[in-house]
Amino acid sequence: MIQSQSFHLLEDLNLSDPSLLCGLESSEGIDSLSAVEGSFSVIDPCTGKEGAIIIPSSPAQIDHAIRAASATFPSFSSLPSKVRAQKIAAFDALLRSNLEDIAKIIAWETGKPMSEARGEVEYAASFSWWSVGEAERVHGQTIRGTANPNLRFITIKQPIGPVALLTPWNFPVALFVRKAATALAAGCTVVAKPSPETPLSTLAVSLLFSRAGFPDGTVNIVFASNETTPSVGQRICSDPRIKKVSFTGSTRIGRVLMSQCSESLKKLTLELGGLGAFLVFEKADLKKAAEGLISNKFRHAGQTCIAAQRVFVHSSVLPNFLSHLEPLVAKIRMGLPHDPETNLGPLTTSRSVLKAQSHVSDAIEKGAKLHFQGSIPSHLQVWKQEGGKGGYWFPPTILIGCQEGMLVFQEESFAPILCISTFETEEEALDRANSTSMGLTNYVFSQDVDQVWRAYEKLRSGNVGINTGITTSAEAPFGGIDQSGFGKEAGIGAGISEYLFEKTATMTVSPLASA
């Protein structure tokens, strides 16, 4: 049965010794490609050491991938929706049966603890399972004319064509599956470019799409280094054969891609940066709020677009809130992904460490108080800016007294840094939460139903967590507004609509002639 079949992805991808992954002292067990000019290494963020070597896709290979997606699209889009659903179901079963192998690759590429890496694969599978049903939920409608009652308007929804999926390194499997499974359910073919930091996990998942029975040319992967990513992105976005681009990443890059897509007027889904506010009102359940903040902010070491960057706590409850928060932060254990005690891994890149350090220094220089900062365990190799290899570790940190003029209130830290400020009134809290050009996710903690409802309506963001630090799931549409992008992913009909266009037919129905 396919459900119980395991394909040993680590061996298939030439990652010959799984025990040497996940931040151990040596990555010599990784059977890398021979280095060639222009190749790049996948770095283990736990040690800073090079692992697998990837050769970027050449212009000819990128053209081949786009050509394959274009050539396969007519036949694939013509498949009955039930057949597409069955193939996605087969992929979903393979994803679940290979969970452990994929989780090990994620942990090695990103530094996530294995518990989080497994959770990411399970999260990814929720989208593939949801897409099984979405494939058969695409319907049009029939409308009777109002001004002219003899007219009938009939609509159908059809796949838009070959699509490009550009995914980030923080959730390399979950976001690839969310985009790809939805696109395939709609009947689109795919050209995907993973982040240079996490190409292996995407490659592993693409192998499962193939083994699930998707035809050659349906899912195509191209690779780029940090140096070649801009040119590869431009080549994909400017190619008229690609009819839509879905991108998750920074606002700066989103603007560039939007410009590159403008000449061919491609359809775009952009999930960009966030600067989320976490509001703790005086009537909040403070224990629940503290737990929600920990789960929200320290997931993947704070490297999520939905992580609360700005925490606003009513001044009257700050001491009590901190009394709940501090023991939870103190329990955080930094360590290597394979260690079952680990619940906080490293940052994924060295530039992330530099940014985190600069954010903390800037906040303190401008008046914030360093309330708490953990220590990095001595057995972990720490990266030094001056040179030499080491892991990209940054300890859990709490800053109090943060204000709008500080970098921590202007940019995503993408690090395990809690930036806390106080407020006096509901109006002040909402005004400060909205004082940003970003609009992805905000959070509200209060037991006052009226207050919660007012905050939900007034906060300018595509998503609001109410007494929870979680805002994304396969069932709910997700996406931002303003500088956080546009378009939706997932949800009933919302996510799949991004990969469809609606076509209208008009016909006249003559009235029956009277006898």
ABEGO torsion letter per residue (X at the ends): XAAABBAGAAAAAGBABAAABGGBABAAABBBBBBBBGBBBBBBAAAGBBBBBBBBBBAAAAAAAAAAAAAAAAAAAABBAAAAAAAAAAAAAAAAAAAAAAAAAAAAAAGBBAAAAAAAAAAAAAAAAAAAAAAAABBBBBBBBAABAABBBBBBBBBAEBBBBBBBAABAAAAAAAAAAAAAAAGBBBBBBBBAABAAAAAAAAAAAAAAGBBBGABBBBBBBAAAAAAAAAAAAABAABABBBBBEBAAAAAAAAAAAAAAGBBBBBBBBBBBBBBBBAABBAAAAAAAAAAAAABGGGBBAABBABBBBBAAAAAAAAAAAAAAAAABBBEBAABAABABBBBABAAAAAAAAAAAAAAAAAGBBBABBBBBBAABBBBBAAEEBEBBBBBBBBBBGBBAABAAAABBAGBBBBBBBBBABAAAAAAAAABBABBABBBBBBABAAAAAAAAAABBBABBBBGBABABBAABBBEBBEAAEBEBBEEBGAAAAAABBBBBBBBBBBBBBBX
